Amino acid sequence: MLRSPLLLLLCLLGLIQINYAQSGWTRPQGTYYLQAQAGFFSSNDYYGTAGDHFPSDNSFQAFQINLYGEYGIHNRLTVLLQTPLQINSFSNTESVYGLGNIELGLKYRLLPNWPLSFAVELDIPTDDGILFASAKEPNELGIIEQINLPASDGEFNVWSTLAASQSSADGKTFGSVYTRFNFRTEDFSNQWQSGFELGRNLHERLLVIANLRVQGRFSDMPSSTGSFLYGEGTTFTAAGLTGMYQIADHWRLVGTYNYTGGWLIDQRNSYRGSTFSLGVAYE
């Protein structure tokens, strides 16, 4: 077997994906927002399910193309859709690719005059969570080994999010705070996330957003079933910075940097490292 610790999908998506919808605002009826973004993550700095550190010369690499959209079906109700294409590999394996979990949800604004929202998102698997990558070279016995690097985790998740936002009187500064709960199936332990973001229009064309989020688990003893396969017991802290620059009417260039570590919560079953992404948005 390949000996590098395995980061699998839920952990992986937690590192690469951007939490687009974590604000109290909903879209006005009949309006929409679309974003396409490509992200890359690479690390050999793995932390196991008990928090043990396992550095390795064999790096895990993930590339994701993510399509995200929002549509206001009512001034207080927005539909959300997110679809990722995932490409995974270790430095000593071939790359494998597939469609990741599809997220489909609704966000409802609870108060008419203040941006406080509640969202429910279904995390829908696209396969059975089995996708083997082959080693680039045979082992000492001449055997080409394989390791499972799935694009989808093969199980349903239900995310619920409570978020509140506020903007300054001039509209140039805003902030959001949120709490999320992930109700998992297949006997995996449930998870939580909490975080905030702070944005500022530095120029009429340039918006900069800083964010911080923490993911934890409810169970002190996560299920041993598939613990390495599906991010069971994954905990981490992620901080990031996003820049959005308007390049034309309705069009923005989007660049994001995120770093995942363990400074606010012990890091477990995840890799420590940086994610870089670039994309475009239309509104």
Phi and psi in degrees as a GROMACS rama.xvg file:
@    title "Ramachandran Plot"
@    xaxis  label "Phi"
@    yaxis  label "Psi"
@TYPE xy
-67.7481  136.977  LEU-2
-95.8778  -7.51492  ARG-3
-67.8673  138.286  SER-4
-59.5727  145.372  PRO-5
-104.964  118.018  LEU-6
-89.9567  122.608  LEU-7
-115.852  -170.196  LEU-8
-59.8193  -49.3321  LEU-9
-63.1363  -41.2613  LEU-10
-60.281  -47.0585  CYS-11
-59.9823  -48.1062  LEU-12
-63.9496  -35.3521  LEU-13
-60.9727  -29.6713  GLY-14
-83.2555  -37.7997  LEU-15
-92.4578  -43.4875  ILE-16
-69.508  146.785  GLN-17
-94.6492  135.661  ILE-18
-81.5143  89.673  ASN-19
-68.0953  -40.2603  TYR-20
-98.5973  17.5835  ALA-21
-89.1712  66.0965  GLN-22
-143.163  165.872  SER-23
-82.8242  -9.55661  GLY-24
-82.2489  145.983  TRP-25
-114.622  162.575  THR-26
-82.7503  144.486  ARG-27
-60.2782  149.03  PRO-28
-55.0936  132.91  GLN-29
83.7134  -1.30195  GLY-30
-103.782  161.718  THR-31
-145.711  163.538  TYR-32
-137.054  131.004  TYR-33
-127.512  141.03  LEU-34
-145.698  135.594  GLN-35
-121.737  129.675  ALA-36
-145.815  141.205  GLN-37
-113.757  131.848  ALA-38
-128.405  149.546  GLY-39
-131.701  135.103  PHE-40
-133.343  136.891  PHE-41
-146.495  132.556  SER-42
-162.396  149.309  SER-43
-119.822  19.4221  ASN-44
-109.649  83.3403  ASP-45
-100.394  142.542  TYR-46
-118.809  125.623  TYR-47
-77.2632  -177.712  GLY-48
-65.0679  -22.0669  THR-49
-98.9077  5.42972  ALA-50
88.5971  3.30864  GLY-51
-70.8322  143.501  ASP-52
-92.2204  128.421  HIS-53
-127.714  78.927  PHE-54
-68.7572  151.336  PRO-55
-149.223  154.26  SER-56
-79.076  -11.9221  ASP-57
-98.4278  106.194  ASN-58
-83.3528  142.764  SER-59
-90.0324  137.687  PHE-60
-132.132  138.165  GLN-61
-139.446  134.797  ALA-62
-124.823  132.96  PHE-63
-134.574  134.084  GLN-64
-107.191  119.423  ILE-65
-118.755  129.233  ASN-66
-110.874  127.477  LEU-67
-132.487  142.137  TYR-68
-147.622  150.46  GLY-69
-129.938  144.755  GLU-70
-142.333  130.553  TYR-71
-85.2973  104.514  GLY-72
-86.122  -11.7516  ILE-73
-158.946  157.898  HIS-74
-58.1171  -23.4639  ASN-75
-114.264  9.38942  ARG-76
-139.229  123.533  LEU-77
-124.673  136.613  THR-78
-95.6046  140.609  VAL-79
-122.256  140.492  LEU-80
-144.875  133.351  LEU-81
-140.427  130.953  GLN-82
-134.136  118.135  THR-83
-107.308  142.283  PRO-84
-102.264  123.867  LEU-85
-112.738  133.397  GLN-86
-125.585  117.749  ILE-87
-121.549  148.846  ASN-88
-166.996  161.418  SER-89
-102.764  165.736  PHE-90
-65.7511  -18.4464  SER-91
-108.629  16.452  ASN-92
-126.147  163.259  THR-93
-71.885  160.096  GLU-94
-83.3743  145.114  SER-95
-125.819  153.276  VAL-96
-142.927  157.866  TYR-97
-176.585  173.449  GLY-98
-81.3258  126.02  LEU-99
-78.0678  -179.171  GLY-100
-57.0552  135.944  ASN-101
-91.2944  129.119  ILE-102
-104.507  123.564  GLU-103
-129.59  126.604  LEU-104
-153.37  174.285  GLY-105
-128.483  138.81  LEU-106
-121.314  127.703  LYS-107
-117.662  130.717  TYR-108
-82.1564  117.323  ARG-109
-75.2643  -32.8204  LEU-110
-118.719  137.36  LEU-111
-69.5426  -27.9227  PRO-112
-115.422  9.0696  ASN-113
-147.288  134.043  TRP-114
-75.8002  82.5964  PRO-115
-122.263  121.592  LEU-116
-130.269  158.312  SER-117
-129.751  129.861  PHE-118
-126  145.827  ALA-119
-125.908  126.063  VAL-120
-126.517  129.661  GLU-121
-88.4558  126.99  LEU-122
-100.556  101.188  ASP-123
-101.126  121.019  ILE-124
-69.2043  149.214  PRO-125
-107.56  -6.56316  THR-126
-157.973  -167.063  ASP-127
-91.1602  9.41596  ASP-128
78.7537  21.7348  GLY-129
-121.195  117.14  ILE-130
-155.02  100.427  LEU-131
-88.4241  137.232  PHE-132
-107.519  138.235  ALA-133
-94.7939  146.413  SER-134
-65.3518  148.933  ALA-135
-71.879  -29.4386  LYS-136
-129.019  148.017  GLU-137
-68.0803  155.366  PRO-138
-78.1946  -171.729  ASN-139
-65.3953  -15.6422  GLU-140
-96.2235  2.93477  LEU-141
82.1027  14.6048  GLY-142
-99.2496  134.03  ILE-143
-83.3032  109.243  ILE-144
-80.7545  162.05  GLU-145
-132.646  155.13  GLN-146
-141.216  144.863  ILE-147
-83.1455  118.639  ASN-148
-128.724  74.7802  LEU-149
-70.6877  150.861  PRO-150
-87.263  -27.0614  ALA-151
-125.227  148.662  SER-152
-86.8386  -5.26677  ASP-153
74.9598  13.8399  GLY-154
-141.418  152.082  GLU-155
-78.8565  139.709  PHE-156
-127.095  148.811  ASN-157
-124.648  110.699  VAL-158
-94.244  133.16  TRP-159
-121.877  137.1  SER-160
-133.868  129.537  THR-161
-110.934  123.011  LEU-162
-136.601  145.575  ALA-163
-133.108  145.176  ALA-164
-137.796  161.191  SER-165
-154.592  140.491  GLN-166
-118.66  159.432  SER-167
-74.4823  166.587  SER-168
-61.6261  -33.4842  ALA-169
-86.376  -3.52783  ASP-170
76.2751  5.45651  GLY-171
-89.5535  -16.7245  LYS-172
-128.783  141.277  THR-173
-146.326  160.237  PHE-174
-143.905  151.7  GLY-175
-140.084  145.388  SER-176
-128.296  150.9  VAL-177
-155.225  158.486  TYR-178
-134.902  135.078  THR-179
-127.243  149.539  ARG-180
-128.987  134.281  PHE-181
-110.897  110.031  ASN-182
-92.6867  110.544  PHE-183
-99.2145  157.224  ARG-184
-109.212  -170.784  THR-185
58.2914  31.3315  GLU-186
66.9448  21.1377  ASP-187
-88.2049  154.691  PHE-188
-75.6909  143.335  SER-189
-71.4346  159.263  ASN-190
-129.825  162.479  GLN-191
-135.191  154.679  TRP-192
-135.953  144.546  GLN-193
-137.904  145.718  SER-194
-170.336  179.561  GLY-195
-148.786  162.269  PHE-196
-140.294  150.036  GLU-197
-133.631  122.577  LEU-198
-120.596  152.587  GLY-199
-148.705  131.564  ARG-200
-80.1663  103.513  ASN-201
-80.4197  -19.5517  LEU-202
-153.695  161.371  HIS-203
-60.7618  -20.3553  GLU-204
-108.776  -8.19204  ARG-205
-120.064  122.372  LEU-206
-116.223  131.756  LEU-207
-120.775  133.399  VAL-208
-129.364  125.608  ILE-209
-104.19  142.951  ALA-210
-143.953  156.285  ASN-211
-144.655  135.455  LEU-212
-144.903  151.564  ARG-213
-125.922  133.541  VAL-214
-115.927  131.95  GLN-215
-131.97  -178.453  GLY-216
-126.979  154.674  ARG-217
-85.0619  -28.8833  PHE-218
-96.0482  131.415  SER-219
-72.8436  -22.6838  ASP-220
-122.218  86.8917  MET-221
-62.705  155.835  PRO-222
-58.489  139.428  SER-223
-81.4457  -11.8133  SER-224
-69.8714  112.975  THR-225
61.5566  33.2237  GLY-226
-61.212  -33.6861  SER-227
-86.062  -18.2858  PHE-228
-79.7982  -34.82  LEU-229
-129.846  31.216  TYR-230
66.2697  26.7496  GLY-231
-63.3784  129.11  GLU-232
76.4994  17.8671  GLY-233
-69.174  127.372  THR-234
-136.315  143.778  THR-235
-169.856  169.062  PHE-236
-118.894  135.717  THR-237
-129.328  133.156  ALA-238
-127.439  144.85  ALA-239
-153.649  170.262  GLY-240
-139.24  129.85  LEU-241
-122.172  136.544  THR-242
-118.156  134.079  GLY-243
-125.168  118.519  MET-244
-118.447  126.049  TYR-245
-75.9751  119.026  GLN-246
-103.47  -16.2357  ILE-247
-166.6  172.526  ALA-248
-56.0803  125.645  ASP-249
73.8965  -7.17117  HIS-250
-112.195  137.051  TRP-251
-133.504  142.818  ARG-252
-89.1735  132.528  LEU-253
-121.753  126.139  VAL-254
-127.244  137.681  GLY-255
-137.012  139.766  THR-256
-123.667  131.181  TYR-257
-131.027  141.721  ASN-258
-123.198  130.843  TYR-259
-111.914  128.642  THR-260
-149.651  -152.072  GLY-261
-140.16  34.7553  GLY-262
-81.7075  -18.7816  TRP-263
-106.836  -16.6328  LEU-264
-150.909  147.369  ILE-265
-60.0767  129.84  ASP-266
-80.4478  129.907  GLN-267
-138.903  142.235  ARG-268
47.4295  48.5031  ASN-269
-158.83  162.183  SER-270
-96.6455  143.862  TYR-271
-93.9156  129.912  ARG-272
166.359  -172.475  GLY-273
-110.333  147.081  SER-274
-120.68  132.123  THR-275
-117.332  136.35  PHE-276
-144.141  153.907  SER-277
-144.706  139.761  LEU-278
-164.554  -170.707  GLY-279
-132.152  151.566  VAL-280
-130.281  146.209  ALA-281
-128.37  132.497  TYR-282
